Amino acid sequence: MPGYKAIVSGENFEFVVDDEPQQLEFTREVYVDADNESAAQQAALAQVREALLAQSMLDESSDQIISIDEISQTDILADKIGASEFVWFFPEHEMEEEDSV
């Protein structure tokens, strides 16, 4: 079964920063075994959702978006399982609004 590397991103995740709720985004690199690219996309999304649920970060009633930014077949799956954590950041449009104030 081939290995796949997926870059998964998310938007509209609420964090409290300096006592104020802020909307943050994330990216995460995920490695999965799958029969084809479509199955790999589903497995990568499921893996990220599971991790977010475990951290109580996923709220099904909100506007949170999780998507695949990039996916490719790879031969180095065994070396990369669990390779990265979530990388959280402020959305670019929020940074631009603060700069113009």
C-alpha positions as CSV (number, residue, x, y, z in Angstrom):
1,M,0.0,0.0,0.0
2,P,1.5,3.4,-1.0
3,G,2.2,6.1,1.5
4,Y,0.9,9.7,1.1
5,K,2.0,13.0,2.5
6,A,-0.8,15.6,3.0
7,I,-0.6,19.2,4.1
8,V,-3.9,19.8,6.0
9,S,-5.1,23.3,6.9
10,G,-7.8,24.6,9.1
11,E,-9.5,28.0,9.6
12,N,-11.8,29.6,12.2
13,F,-10.5,27.9,15.4
14,E,-11.1,30.0,18.5
15,F,-8.4,30.6,21.0
16,V,-8.4,33.1,23.9
17,V,-5.4,35.3,23.5
18,D,-4.8,38.1,26.1
19,D,-8.3,37.4,27.5
20,E,-9.9,38.0,24.1
21,P,-11.3,35.3,21.7
22,Q,-9.2,35.2,18.5
23,Q,-9.7,33.1,15.3
24,L,-6.6,31.2,14.4
25,E,-5.6,29.0,11.5
26,F,-3.4,25.9,11.3
27,T,-1.4,23.7,9.0
28,R,-0.2,20.2,9.8
29,E,1.8,17.7,7.8
30,V,0.2,14.2,7.9
31,Y,1.5,10.8,6.6
32,V,-1.0,8.0,5.8
33,D,-1.1,4.6,4.2
34,A,-3.9,4.4,1.6
35,D,-4.8,2.5,-1.6
36,N,-5.3,5.7,-3.6
37,E,-5.2,9.5,-3.3
38,S,-8.9,9.8,-2.5
39,A,-8.6,7.3,0.4
40,A,-5.4,9.2,1.5
41,Q,-7.3,12.5,1.6
42,Q,-10.0,11.0,3.8
43,A,-7.5,9.3,6.1
44,A,-5.5,12.5,6.5
45,L,-8.7,14.5,7.3
46,A,-9.8,11.9,9.8
47,Q,-6.4,11.8,11.5
48,V,-6.5,15.6,12.0
49,R,-10.1,15.7,13.2
50,E,-9.3,12.9,15.7
51,A,-6.3,14.9,17.0
52,L,-8.4,18.1,17.3
53,L,-11.2,16.2,19.1
54,A,-8.6,14.8,21.6
55,Q,-7.5,18.4,22.3
56,S,-11.1,19.6,22.6
57,M,-10.4,22.0,19.6
58,L,-13.1,20.8,17.3
59,D,-16.6,22.3,17.5
60,E,-19.0,20.8,15.0
61,S,-21.4,23.8,15.5
62,S,-19.0,26.5,14.4
63,D,-17.6,27.7,11.1
64,Q,-14.4,25.7,11.3
65,I,-13.0,24.5,8.0
66,I,-10.5,21.7,7.6
67,S,-9.1,21.0,4.1
68,I,-6.3,19.3,2.2
69,D,-3.9,21.9,0.7
70,E,-1.5,19.5,-0.9
71,I,-1.2,15.7,-1.2
72,S,1.5,13.5,-2.9
73,Q,2.6,9.9,-2.9
74,T,5.7,9.2,-0.9
75,D,8.1,6.3,-0.2
76,I,9.2,7.4,3.3
77,L,6.0,6.7,5.3
78,A,7.7,4.5,7.9
79,D,10.1,7.3,8.9
80,K,7.5,10.1,9.1
81,I,4.6,8.7,11.1
82,G,3.5,11.5,13.5
83,A,6.1,13.8,11.8
84,S,4.5,17.1,12.7
85,E,2.3,18.9,15.2
86,F,-0.2,21.6,14.5
87,V,1.3,25.0,13.5
88,W,-1.1,27.7,14.6
89,F,-1.1,31.3,13.3
90,F,-3.2,34.4,12.9
91,P,-5.0,34.7,9.6
92,E,-3.3,37.0,7.1
93,H,-6.3,39.2,6.7
94,E,-6.4,39.9,10.4
95,M,-2.8,41.0,10.3
96,E,-3.4,43.3,7.4
97,E,-6.4,44.9,9.2
98,E,-4.2,45.6,12.3
99,D,-1.4,47.1,10.2
100,S,-3.8,49.6,8.6
101,V,-5.2,50.9,12.0
